[in-house]
Amino acid sequence: MQVHSLEIDYFEGLNHTLICIHTSLPDYKLAYLLNEKLGVRLERSKDAILKKEGVITSEYSVYNYENSGQFIKWFLVTNKHKSKLNTPISVGLFEKANESLNKISYLVPEKRQSDYFIKIEGDYSDTSIFDTIQKIKDISQVVTCYTADISSLKSKEFLIL
């Protein structure tokens, strides 16, 4: 029997913009500064993105805002998760000790240099995107930000929110 499968690209028909942000700010502080600069109301979502890699489950926080008047949804998503991994090592013949390793996991490994993503869904004009990027760059703790093409990412399924 022949098996048929359909490949559905979620990002194909919808208007999406992905902005990459480089900063060392914690997520709550960045969300606060973005709310202040952009006039949005990003709130932390109760649902986080969970990604399992071997024995480690990484949790990436999500902040969202919906402008129902303009039919635009904003999402602020962390790209990095820092965790400690305790592995037993042999010290002697009968002794074992734990060695702790720091591990950084990435939601979108192709964009390792990005600390956060802003995904904007809806009809958001190119000039508005340019203005948004300029306002984000005005935040003193932000190193840089730029747009990225979602369709070129291999791990884009994690950005379906």
C-alpha positions in Angstrom: 0.0 0.0 0.0 1.3 3.4 -0.9 1.6 6.1 1.7 0.9 9.7 0.9 2.0 12.6 2.9 1.3 16.3 2.7 3.9 18.8 3.7 2.3 21.9 5.1 4.4 25.0 5.5 2.8 27.0 8.3 4.8 30.1 7.4 3.9 30.0 3.7 0.6 31.9 3.6 0.9 34.1 6.7 2.7 37.4 7.0 5.5 36.9 9.5 8.5 38.9 10.5 11.4 37.6 12.6 13.6 40.1 14.4 16.8 38.7 16.1 18.1 40.6 19.1 21.6 40.5 20.6 21.7 41.5 24.3 22.8 40.2 27.7 19.6 41.4 29.4 17.4 38.9 31.2 14.1 38.3 29.4 11.8 40.2 31.9 14.0 43.3 31.6 14.1 43.2 27.8 10.3 42.8 27.8 9.9 45.8 30.1 12.2 47.9 27.9 10.4 46.8 24.7 7.1 47.7 26.2 8.4 51.1 27.1 10.1 51.8 23.7 7.6 50.2 21.3 4.3 51.0 23.1 3.4 47.3 23.3 2.3 45.3 26.3 4.3 42.1 26.2 3.3 39.7 29.0 4.9 36.5 30.0 3.0 33.5 28.8 2.2 30.6 31.1 3.2 28.2 28.4 6.9 28.0 27.6 8.5 26.2 24.8 10.0 22.9 25.9 12.7 21.2 23.8 14.2 17.8 24.8 17.7 17.0 23.8 18.8 13.6 25.2 18.4 13.8 29.0 18.2 17.6 29.1 14.8 19.4 28.7 15.3 23.0 27.9 12.6 25.6 28.7 12.4 28.8 26.6 10.2 31.6 28.0 7.6 33.3 25.7 6.1 36.8 26.1 3.2 37.7 23.9 1.0 40.7 23.0 -2.0 40.9 20.7 -3.1 44.1 19.1 -6.7 43.1 18.2 -7.4 46.5 16.6 -4.6 46.0 14.0 -4.7 42.2 13.9 -1.1 41.9 14.9 0.5 39.4 17.3 3.9 39.9 18.9 6.0 37.2 20.5 9.3 37.6 22.4 11.1 34.3 22.6 14.4 33.4 24.3 16.9 31.5 22.2 19.3 30.4 24.9 18.8 28.1 27.9 21.6 27.6 30.4 21.6 24.5 32.5 23.9 22.5 34.8 24.5 18.9 34.1 25.8 16.7 37.0 27.7 13.7 35.7 29.3 11.1 37.9 33.0 10.5 37.5 35.2 7.9 39.0 37.7 9.3 41.5 39.3 6.1 42.7 38.6 2.4 42.8 35.5 2.7 45.0 34.8 6.5 45.0 32.6 8.5 42.7 32.2 12.3 42.5 29.9 14.5 40.6 31.3 16.8 38.0 29.0 19.7 37.0 29.1 20.9 33.4 27.4 24.1 32.2 25.5 23.6 29.0 23.9 26.1 26.7 21.0 24.9 24.5 19.5 26.9 21.6 16.0 26.9 20.5 17.1 27.8 16.9 20.7 26.5 16.6 21.2 28.2 13.3 20.9 31.6 15.1 23.3 30.9 18.0 24.4 34.5 18.2 20.9 35.7 18.8 19.7 35.9 22.4 16.1 36.6 21.6 13.6 36.6 18.8 10.6 38.9 18.2 8.1 37.2 15.9 5.4 39.6 14.5 2.4 38.0 12.9 0.0 40.0 10.8 0.1 42.9 8.3 3.0 44.9 9.5 4.5 47.2 6.9 8.2 47.3 6.0 8.5 50.8 7.2 7.0 49.9 10.5 9.5 47.0 10.8 12.4 49.4 10.0 11.1 51.8 12.7 10.7 49.0 15.2 14.3 47.9 14.6 15.6 51.4 15.0 13.7 51.8 18.3 15.1 48.5 19.6 18.6 49.6 18.7 18.1 52.7 20.7 17.9 50.6 23.9 21.4 51.1 25.3 21.8 47.4 26.4 20.9 46.0 23.0 24.0 45.3 21.0 22.2 44.9 17.6 19.1 43.6 16.0 18.0 42.7 12.5 15.4 40.8 10.6 15.9 37.1 9.6 14.2 35.0 6.9 12.0 32.4 8.7 11.8 30.2 5.7 15.6 29.7 5.6 15.7 28.3 9.1 15.8 24.5 9.7 14.4 24.7 13.2 11.5 27.0 12.4 8.9 24.6 13.8 9.8 25.9 17.3 8.6 29.3 16.3 5.0 28.2 15.7 3.3 29.8 18.7 
